[in-house]
Amino acid sequence: MWGVVVVAVFCFLLVFYFILFCFKVDLLKNKFKFDEAFNDKEESDLDATLKRYFPEGIDIYWENVGGKMLDAVLLNMRAHGRIAACGLISQYNRDKPEGVHNLMHLIYKRVRMEGFVVTDYFHLYPKFLEFILPHIAEGKIVYVEDIAEGLESGPSALIGLFSGLNVGKQVVLVAQE
C-alpha cells in the first residue's frame, strides 16, 4: 500500500512542478511582456535552446543560476557581450559545485563578466527609489511577491526559494503593521 501512496505523491509532485514552471513561463510572457521564455527544466540541450531563442547570440546576460545554464550561455554570447554575475543558485546546496567548462569563450568573444554585490550600491538606494516608485505607481513596472505569512513559515519559504517553488520575490510577513 505504501508503494502506491509513494507513486501517487511522486506523480502529484511531477504534475505540480510542471504546472508551476508552465505558470512561470506564462507569467514572464504575459504579465512581464517578455517576447519569449522557456523552462530550463524541460530542455535537454540548453545550448540548442539558447540558439533557438537567440539565433544572433546574447548581448547581455544576468547571471543568477550558474552551472549548466552558465556553460550554455557562454557558448551563445555575442562578441563584446556582457555578463553581470550576482548569484549561482544552482550551486548553493551542492556538496561539490559544478565546474564551468566554457570559460574560453570569454576570451574568444571578448566578453566582459563582472560580479557585483548589492551592498556596493546601498548609497544609491534613495536615488533608486526616487526613480522607480513613480514607474511602479504608473504601472510601467510590475512585480510579483510570494508572501508566506508568519515567522513559522520562514523555513519552508526558504526551502521553496531554493527549489523553485516560489513565484516572484519571496517575502515572509512576520506581522501586519
MIKEPA-393200 format. One record per atom (N, C-alpha, C): residue in three letters; x, y, z; atom name. Coordinates in steps of 0.1 Angstrom, whole numbers, plus 2048, in hexadecimal, padded with zeros to 3 digits. Layout:
REM residues N
    aa    px    py    pz   at
   Ala     X     Y     Z   CA
...
This chain:
REM residues 177
    aa    px    py    pz   at
   Met   808   7F4   800    N
   Met   800   800   800   CA
   Met   809   80D   800    C
   Trp   813   80D   808    N
   Trp   81C   819   809   CA
   Trp   822   81C   7FB    C
   Gly   825   811   7F3    N
   Gly   82B   813   7E6   CA
   Gly   822   81B   7DD    C
   Val   815   818   7DE    N
   Val   80B   81F   7D6   CA
   Val   80A   82D   7DA    C
   Val   80A   830   7E8    N
   Val   80A   83E   7ED   CA
   Val   816   845   7E8    C
   Val   822   83F   7E9    N
   Val   82E   846   7E4   CA
   Val   82D   849   7D5    C
   Val   829   840   7CD    N
   Val   827   842   7BF   CA
   Val   81D   84E   7BD    C
   Ala   812   84E   7C4    N
   Ala   808   858   7C2   CA
   Ala   80D   866   7C6    C
   Val   815   866   7D1    N
   Val   81B   873   7D5   CA
   Val   825   878   7CB    C
   Phe   82D   86E   7C6    N
   Phe   837   872   7BC   CA
   Phe   830   877   7AF    C
   Cys   826   871   7AB    N
   Cys   81E   875   79F   CA
   Cys   818   883   7A1    C
   Phe   813   885   7AD    N
   Phe   80D   892   7B1   CA
   Phe   818   89D   7B0    C
   Leu   824   89A   7B6    N
   Leu   82F   8A4   7B5   CA
   Leu   833   8A7   7A7    C
   Leu   834   89D   79F    N
   Leu   838   89F   791   CA
   Leu   82E   8A8   78A    C
   Val   821   8A6   78C    N
   Val   817   8AE   786   CA
   Val   817   8BC   78C    C
   Phe   819   8BD   799    N
   Phe   81A   8CA   79F   CA
   Phe   826   8D3   79A    C
   Tyr   832   8CC   799    N
   Tyr   83D   8D4   794   CA
   Tyr   83B   8D8   785    C
   Phe   835   8CF   77D    N
   Phe   833   8D2   76F   CA
   Phe   829   8DE   76E    C
   Ile   81F   8DE   776    N
   Ile   815   8EA   776   CA
   Ile   81C   8F6   77B    C
   Leu   824   8F5   786    N
   Leu   82B   901   78B   CA
   Leu   834   907   781    C
   Phe   83C   8FF   77B    N
   Phe   846   904   771   CA
   Phe   83F   909   765    C
   Cys   834   903   760    N
   Cys   82D   909   755   CA
   Cys   827   916   759    C
   Phe   822   917   765    N
   Phe   81D   924   76A   CA
   Phe   827   92F   76A    C
   Lys   834   92B   76E    N
   Lys   83E   935   76E   CA
   Lys   841   93A   760    C
   Val   841   931   756    N
   Val   844   935   748   CA
   Val   838   93E   744    C
   Asp   82C   93B   747    N
   Asp   820   943   743   CA
   Asp   821   950   74A    C
   Leu   825   951   757    N
   Leu   827   95D   75E   CA
   Leu   831   966   757    C
   Leu   83C   961   753    N
   Leu   847   969   74C   CA
   Leu   841   96F   73F    C
   Lys   83A   967   738    N
   Lys   836   96B   72A   CA
   Lys   82A   975   72B    C
   Asn   820   972   734    N
   Asn   814   97A   734   CA
   Asn   814   985   73E    C
   Lys   819   983   74A    N
   Lys   819   98E   754   CA
   Lys   825   997   752    C
   Phe   830   992   750    N
   Phe   83C   99A   74F   CA
   Phe   840   99D   741    C
   Lys   838   998   737    N
   Lys   83A   99C   729   CA
   Lys   847   998   722    C
   Phe   84D   98D   727    N
   Phe   859   987   720   CA
   Phe   855   982   713    C
   Asp   85D   984   709    N
   Asp   85A   97E   6FB   CA
   Asp   859   96F   6FC    C
   Glu   862   969   702    N
   Glu   862   95A   703   CA
   Glu   867   956   711    C
   Ala   865   94A   715    N
   Ala   86A   944   721   CA
   Ala   869   935   720    C
   Phe   872   92E   727    N
   Phe   872   920   727   CA
   Phe   875   91B   735    C
   Asn   871   90E   738    N
   Asn   873   907   744   CA
   Asn   880   8FF   743    C
   Asp   88B   903   749    N
   Asp   897   8FC   747   CA
   Asp   897   8EE   74C    C
   Lys   88D   8EB   755    N
   Lys   88C   8DD   75A   CA
   Lys   886   8D4   750    C
   Glu   87F   8D9   746    N
   Glu   87A   8D1   73B   CA
   Glu   883   8CF   72F    C
   Glu   88E   8D6   72F    N
   Glu   897   8D6   723   CA
   Glu   8A3   8CD   726    C
   Ser   8A5   8C4   71D    N
   Ser   8B0   8BA   71E   CA
   Ser   8BD   8C0   719    C
   Asp   8BC   8C9   710    N
   Asp   8C8   8CF   70A   CA
   Asp   8C7   8DE   70B    C
   Leu   8CD   8E4   716    N
   Leu   8CC   8F3   718   CA
   Leu   8D3   8FB   70D    C
   Asp   8DE   8F6   707    N
   Asp   8E5   8FC   6FD   CA
   Asp   8DB   8FE   6F1    C
   Ala   8D5   8F3   6ED    N
   Ala   8CC   8F3   6E1   CA
   Ala   8C0   8FC   6E4    C
   Thr   8BB   8FC   6F0    N
   Thr   8AF   904   6F4   CA
   Thr   8B3   913   6F3    C
   Leu   8BF   917   6F8    N
   Leu   8C3   925   6F7   CA
   Leu   8C5   929   6E9    C
   Lys   8CB   920   6E1    N
   Lys   8CC   923   6D2   CA
   Lys   8BF   926   6CC    C
   Arg   8B5   91E   6D0    N
   Arg   8A7   91F   6CA   CA
   Arg   8A1   92D   6CE    C
   Tyr   8A3   931   6DB    N
   Tyr   89D   93D   6E0   CA
   Tyr   8A5   94A   6DD    C
   Phe   8B2   948   6DB    N
   Phe   8BC   953   6D8   CA
   Phe   8C4   94F   6CC    C
   Pro   8BF   94F   6C0    N
   Pro   8C6   94A   6B5   CA
   Pro   8D3   953   6B2    C
   Glu   8D2   95F   6B6    N
   Glu   8DE   968   6B3   CA
   Glu   8E7   96A   6BF    C
   Gly   8E4   962   6CA    N
   Gly   8EC   962   6D6   CA
   Gly   8E6   96C   6E0    C
   Ile   8ED   96B   6EC    N
   Ile   8E8   973   6F8   CA
   Ile   8F2   97F   6FA    C
   Asp   8EC   98A   6FB    N
   Asp   8F4   996   6FE   CA
   Asp   8F7   998   70D    C
   Ile   8EC   997   715    N
   Ile   8ED   999   723   CA
   Ile   8E6   98E   72B    C
   Tyr   8EC   989   735    N
   Tyr   8E7   97E   73D   CA
   Tyr   8E8   981   74C    C
   Trp   8DE   97F   753    N
   Trp   8DE   981   762   CA
   Trp   8E0   973   767    C
   Glu   8EB   970   76D    N
   Glu   8EE   963   772   CA
   Glu   8EA   962   781    C
   Asn   8E1   959   782    N
   Asn   8DC   956   790   CA
   Asn   8D9   947   792    C
   Val   8DE   93F   788    N
   Val   8DB   931   788   CA
   Val   8E8   928   789    C
   Gly   8F1   92B   780    N
   Gly   8FE   923   780   CA
   Gly   8FC   915   77A    C
   Gly   906   90D   77C    N
   Gly   906   8FF   777   CA
   Gly   904   8FE   768    C
   Lys   8FB   8F5   765    N
   Lys   8F9   8F1   757   CA
   Lys   8F3   8FD   74F    C
   Met   8EB   906   755    N
   Met   8E6   911   74E   CA
   Met   8F1   91B   74B    C
   Leu   8FA   91E   754    N
   Leu   905   927   751   CA
   Leu   90E   921   746    C
   Asp   910   914   746    N
   Asp   918   90E   73C   CA
   Asp   912   910   72E    C
   Ala   905   90E   72D    N
   Ala   8FE   910   721   CA
   Ala   8FD   91E   71C    C
   Val   8FC   927   726    N
   Val   8FC   936   723   CA
   Val   909   93A   71D    C
   Leu   914   935   723    N
   Leu   921   939   71E   CA
   Leu   923   935   70F    C
   Leu   91E   92A   70B    N
   Leu   91E   925   6FD   CA
   Leu   917   92E   6F4    C
   Asn   90D   935   6F9    N
   Asn   903   93D   6F1   CA
   Asn   905   94C   6F3    C
   Met   90F   951   6FA    N
   Met   912   95F   6FB   CA
   Met   916   965   6EE    C
   Arg   913   971   6EB    N
   Arg   918   979   6E0   CA
   Arg   925   97F   6E3    C
   Ala   92D   982   6D9    N
   Ala   939   989   6DB   CA
   Ala   937   996   6E3    C
   His   93F   999   6ED    N
   His   93E   9A5   6F5   CA
   His   932   9A5   6FE    C
   Gly   92C   999   700    N
   Gly   920   998   709   CA
   Gly   924   99B   717    C
   Arg   91A   99C   720    N
   Arg   91C   99F   72E   CA
   Arg   914   996   737    C
   Ile   91A   991   741    N
   Ile   913   988   74B   CA
   Ile   915   98F   759    C
   Ala   909   992   75F    N
   Ala   909   997   76D   CA
   Ala   906   98B   776    C
   Ala   910   987   77E    N
   Ala   90E   97B   787   CA
   Ala   90B   97F   795    C
   Cys   8FF   97B   79A    N
   Cys   8FC   97E   7A7   CA
   Cys   8F8   972   7AF    C
   Gly   8F8   966   7A9    N
   Gly   8F4   95A   7B0   CA
   Gly   8F6   94E   7A8    C
   Leu   8F6   942   7AF    N
   Leu   8F8   935   7A9   CA
   Leu   8EF   92B   7B0    C
   Ile   8E2   92E   7B0    N
   Ile   8D8   926   7B8   CA
   Ile   8D9   917   7B6    C
   Ser   8DD   913   7AA    N
   Ser   8DD   904   7A7   CA
   Ser   8E9   8FE   7AF    C
   Gln   8F2   906   7B4    N
   Gln   8FE   900   7BB   CA
   Gln   8FD   901   7CA    C
   Tyr   8F4   909   7D0    N
   Tyr   8F4   90C   7DE   CA
   Tyr   8F3   8FF   7E7    C
   Asn   8EB   8F6   7E4    N
   Asn   8E9   8EA   7ED   CA
   Asn   8F0   8DE   7E8    C
   Arg   8F9   8DF   7DF    N
   Arg   901   8D3   7DB   CA
   Arg   90C   8D0   7E4    C
   Asp   90F   8C3   7E6    N
   Asp   91B   8BF   7EE   CA
   Asp   927   8C2   7E6    C
   Lys   926   8C0   7D8    N
   Lys   932   8C3   7D0   CA
   Lys   92C   8CC   7C4    C
   Pro   92F   8D9   7C4    N
   Pro   92B   8E2   7B9   CA
   Pro   92F   8DD   7AC    C
   Glu   927   8DF   7A2    N
   Glu   92A   8DC   794   CA
   Glu   935   8E6   78F    C
   Gly   93E   8E2   787    N
   Gly   947   8EB   781   CA
   Gly   941   8F1   774    C
   Val   947   8FC   770    N
   Val   943   903   764   CA
   Val   94D   8FF   759    C
   His   948   8FA   74E    N
   His   951   8F4   744   CA
   His   953   8FD   737    C
   Asn   94C   907   736    N
   Asn   94D   90F   729   CA
   Asn   953   91D   72B    C
   Leu   95B   91F   735    N
   Leu   961   92C   738   CA
   Leu   969   932   72D    C
   Met   96F   929   724    N
   Met   977   92E   719   CA
   Met   96F   938   710    C
   His   962   936   710    N
   His   959   93F   708   CA
   His   959   94E   70D    C
   Leu   95D   94F   71A    N
   Leu   95F   95D   71F   CA
   Leu   96A   964   717    C
   Ile   974   95C   714    N
   Ile   980   961   70D   CA
   Ile   97D   962   6FE    C
   Tyr   978   957   6F8    N
   Tyr   976   957   6EA   CA
   Tyr   96D   963   6E5    C
   Lys   962   965   6EE    N
   Lys   958   96E   6EA   CA
   Lys   95A   97C   6F1    C
   Arg   965   97D   6F9    N
   Arg   967   98A   700   CA
   Arg   95B   98E   708    C
   Val   956   984   710    N
   Val   94A   986   718   CA
   Val   94F   98C   726    C
   Arg   948   996   72B    N
   Arg   94B   99B   738   CA
   Arg   942   995   742    C
   Met   947   98E   74C    N
   Met   93F   988   757   CA
   Met   943   98E   764    C
   Glu   93A   994   76B    N
   Glu   93D   99B   777   CA
   Glu   933   998   782    C
   Gly   939   994   78E    N
   Gly   930   991   799   CA
   Gly   92C   99E   7A0    C
   Phe   921   99E   7A7    N
   Phe   91D   9A9   7AF   CA
   Phe   915   9A5   7BB    C
   Val   916   9AD   7C5    N
   Val   90E   9AA   7D2   CA
   Val   906   9B7   7D5    C
   Val   8FA   9B5   7D8    N
   Val   8F1   9C0   7DA   CA
   Val   8F6   9CA   7E4    C
   Thr   8FD   9C5   7EE    N
   Thr   902   9CF   7F9   CA
   Thr   90B   9D9   7F3    C
   Asp   911   9D7   7E7    N
   Asp   91A   9E1   7E1   CA
   Asp   912   9ED   7DD    C
   Tyr   905   9EB   7DC    N
   Tyr   8FC   9F6   7D6   CA
   Tyr   8F2   9FB   7E0    C
   Phe   8F3   9F8   7ED    N
   Phe   8EA   9FD   7F7   CA
   Phe   8E9   A0C   7F7    C
   His   8F4   A13   7F4    N
   His   8F4   A21   7F4   CA
   His   8EB   A27   7E9    C
   Leu   8E8   A20   7DF    N
   Leu   8DF   A24   7D4   CA
   Leu   8D0   A21   7D7    C
   Tyr   8CD   A1B   7E2    N
   Tyr   8BF   A16   7E4   CA
   Tyr   8B5   A22   7E4    C
   Pro   8B8   A2D   7EB    N
   Pro   8AE   A38   7EA   CA
   Pro   8AC   A3D   7DC    C
   Lys   8B6   A3E   7D4    N
   Lys   8B5   A42   7C6   CA
   Lys   8AD   A38   7BE    C
   Phe   8AF   A2B   7C1    N
   Phe   8A8   A20   7BA   CA
   Phe   899   A21   7BD    C
   Leu   896   A23   7CA    N
   Leu   887   A24   7CE   CA
   Leu   881   A30   7C7    C
   Glu   888   A3B   7C6    N
   Glu   883   A47   7C0   CA
   Glu   880   A45   7B1    C
   Phe   888   A3C   7AB    N
   Phe   886   A39   79D   CA
   Phe   87B   A2E   79B    C
   Ile   87B   A24   7A3    N
   Ile   873   A18   7A1   CA
   Ile   865   A19   7A5    C
   Leu   862   A20   7B1    N
   Leu   855   A20   7B7   CA
   Leu   84A   A27   7AD    C
   Pro   84E   A32   7A6    N
   Pro   844   A37   79D   CA
   Pro   840   A2D   792    C
   His   84A   A25   78D    N
   His   848   A1B   783   CA
   His   83F   A10   788    C
   Ile   840   A0C   794    N
   Ile   838   A02   79A   CA
   Ile   82A   A07   79C    C
   Ala   829   A14   7A1    N
   Ala   81B   A1A   7A3   CA
   Ala   814   A1B   795    C
   Glu   81B   A1E   78B    N
   Glu   815   A1F   77D   CA
   Glu   812   A12   777    C
   Gly   816   A07   77D    N
   Gly   814   9FA   777   CA
   Gly   81E   9F7   76C    C
   Lys   829   9FF   76A    N
   Lys   833   9FC   760   CA
   Lys   83C   9F0   764    C
   Ile   83D   9EE   771    N
   Ile   845   9E3   776   CA
   Ile   83C   9DB   77F    C
   Val   83B   9CE   77C    N
   Val   833   9C5   784   CA
   Val   83C   9BB   78A    C
   Tyr   837   9B5   795    N
   Tyr   83E   9AB   79D   CA
   Tyr   835   9A1   7A3    C
   Val   83A   997   7A8    N
   Val   832   98C   7AF   CA
   Val   839   989   7BC    C
   Glu   832   988   7C6    N
   Glu   837   984   7D3   CA
   Glu   831   977   7D7    C
   Asp   838   96E   7DD    N
   Asp   834   961   7E2   CA
   Asp   835   963   7F1    C
   Ile   829   966   7F8    N
   Ile   829   969   806   CA
   Ile   826   95D   80F    C
   Ala   82F   959   817    N
   Ala   82C   94F   821   CA
   Ala   829   956   82F    C
   Glu   81E   953   835    N
   Glu   81A   95A   841   CA
   Glu   81F   953   84E    C
   Gly   825   95B   857    N
   Gly   829   956   864   CA
   Gly   838   951   863    C
   Leu   83E   955   86E    N
   Leu   84D   951   870   CA
   Leu   84E   942   86F    C
   Glu   845   93A   873    N
   Glu   845   92C   873   CA
   Glu   846   926   864    C
   Ser   841   92E   85B    N
   Ser   841   92A   84D   CA
   Ser   84F   92D   846    C
   Gly   858   934   84D    N
   Gly   864   938   847   CA
   Gly   86D   92C   842    C
   Pro   86F   922   84A    N
   Pro   877   917   845   CA
   Pro   872   910   838    C
   Ser   865   90E   838    N
   Ser   85F   908   82B   CA
   Ser   860   911   820    C
   Ala   85F   91E   822    N
   Ala   860   928   817   CA
   Ala   86E   928   812    C
   Leu   878   927   81B    N
   Leu   886   926   817   CA
   Leu   889   91A   80E    C
   Ile   884   90F   813    N
   Ile   885   902   80B   CA
   Ile   87F   903   7FD    C
   Gly   873   909   7FD    N
   Gly   86C   90B   7F0   CA
   Gly   874   914   7E7    C
   Leu   87A   91E   7ED    N
   Leu   882   928   7E5   CA
   Leu   88E   920   7DD    C
   Phe   894   917   7E4    N
   Phe   89F   910   7DE   CA
   Phe   89B   904   7D6    C
   Ser   88E   901   7D6    N
   Ser   88A   8F6   7CD   CA
   Ser   881   8FB   7C2    C
   Gly   87F   908   7C1    N
   Gly   877   90D   7B6   CA
   Gly   868   90E   7B9    C
   Leu   864   90C   7C5    N
   Leu   855   90C   7C8   CA
   Leu   84F   919   7C9    C
   Asn   857   923   7CB    N
   Asn   852   931   7CD   CA
   Asn   850   937   7BF    C
   Val   847   941   7BE    N
   Val   844   948   7B2   CA
   Val   846   957   7B6    C
   Gly   850   95D   7B0    N
   Gly   853   96B   7B4   CA
   Gly   85C   96C   7BF    C
   Lys   85C   978   7C5    N
   Lys   865   97B   7D1   CA
   Lys   85F   974   7DD    C
   Gln   867   96B   7E3    N
   Gln   862   964   7EF   CA
   Gln   863   96D   7FB    C
   Val   858   96F   802    N
   Val   857   978   80E   CA
   Val   851   970   819    C
   Val   856   971   825    N
   Val   850   96C   831   CA
   Val   84A   977   839    C
   Leu   83D   977   83A    N
   Leu   836   982   841   CA
   Leu   835   97E   850    C
   Val   83C   985   859    N
   Val   83D   981   867   CA
   Val   831   986   86E    C
   Ala   82D   993   86B    N
   Ala   822   999   872   CA
   Ala   81C   9A4   869    C
   Gln   80F   9A6   86A    N
   Gln   808   9B1   863   CA
   Gln   80B   9BE   86C    C
   Glu   80D   9C9   865    N
   Glu   80F   9D6   86C   CA
   Glu   802   9DB   872    C
